[in-house]
Amino acid sequence: MTQHFIAHILYILESIEQIEEFISDSPQKLNEPVTYRAALYLVQTLSESACKLPDDIKEAHPTVFWKRFSKMRNAIVHDYLGDTSQEEIAYFIKKHLTLLQAAMEKQLPEWRQLRARLQDD
């Protein structure tokens, strides 16, 4: 695995962690406009990173619905005026990000230590 893909995995895991922090005490926080827009941005960008992972990583984690990330990213980017509902984003976060997080943590189990080392530099 090259540095480039490690960066994408780190970004994915950090983004999921941030989303969890936003809604940790209540998924209803997605109803707040600022929280919703922040989560939407993170879903969009982490979906882009997921799409850029190499095929061998994707093939190693067949439980992840990889094409769904491309579809979600495109829906957010190209239909930014709003056909993606808060309910769809909440469902996507609950279902798809959980699977992606588990796969990426298997792919890079030492990600937290790596992140800490990078922050110290």
C-alpha positions, 0 to 999 in steps of 0.5 A, a space after each residue: 500500500 502506498 503513502 497515497 492510499 494510506 492518506 485516503 484511509 486516514 482521511 476516511 477514518 478521521 472523517 467518520 470519527 468527526 461525524 460520530 462526534 457531531 451526532 454521538 449523543 443524538 442522530 437528531 442533531 442532523 436536523 441542525 443545519 450546521 451539523 447537517 452541512 458539516 456531516 454532508 461535506 464529510 460524507 461527500 469527501 470521504 466518499 471521494 476518498 473511498 472511490 480512490 482506493 485501489 481495487 485490491 483494497 476494495 476486493 479485500 472488503 466485499 461487505 462494503 458497498 463501494 458503488 454506493 459511495 460513488 453514487 452518494 458522492 455524485 448525488 451530493 456534488 451534482 444535486 447540491 440544491 437538495 434531493 439528498 434528504 437528512 433521512 438518507 444521510 442518516 441512513 447512509 451514515 448508520 449503514 454504510 459508514 459503519 461497514 467502511 470504518 470496520 474495513 478501513 480499521 482492518 486495512 490500517 489497524 494502527 491508524 490512530 498511532 500513525 495519525 498521532 505521529 503525523 500530528 507530532 511532526 
